[in-house]
Amino acid sequence: MKAIILAAVGVLFGTPALAQHGPHGAAPYAGLQDRQIKALSDQQIADLKAGRGMGLALAAELNGYPGPAHVLELADALQLSERQRTETARLFEAMKAEAVPIGERLIADEGALDRLFADKKVTRASLDEALSRIARDQAELRAAHLSYHLAMVELLSPEQTARYAQLRGYAAK
């Protein structure tokens, strides 16, 4: 009850942190200040370095455009031909080869932004420039992943694409 009252007082008197996080001042970002790059978790950095999708292709994946990594995982269930297996593996390797350098660049650009703030050297112009680079990196990375979903739908038969959706839990079995 005390927490509810304090939260209500926080809302009434314009202290959203108190209202949001309760009477003990819990901070949702506590501990993140120790990250090498504040805006990226260790897992995100590892995923970017490995060329993993990180949900960047969900618009394709959830709308009937399978991704090469998951097609390879489901190769037997999809009854891929040898040609399809070979081409899917080639597409997957090409996707990684394209995504990894972009991910590395994104990590570097996020690190540069972090350093601007850490060194107290950020200006509006340097902020705009850093954010433009990061936005370009993010768009290129997403495009890299999405484009391979397009290639996969051309490689699979409509029946395989439908079966993929079932196997992934997106369609009724």
Buried (B, 14 or more C-beta within 10 A) or exposed (E): EEEEEBBEEBEEEEEEEBBEBBBEEEEEEEEEEEBEBBEBEEEBBEBBEEBBBBEBBBEBBEEBBBBBBBBBEBBEEBEBEEEBBEBBBEBBEBBBEBBBEBBBBBBEBBBBBBEBEEEEEBEEEEEEBBEEBBEBBBEBBBBBBBBBBEBBBEBBEEEBBBBBBEBBEBEEE
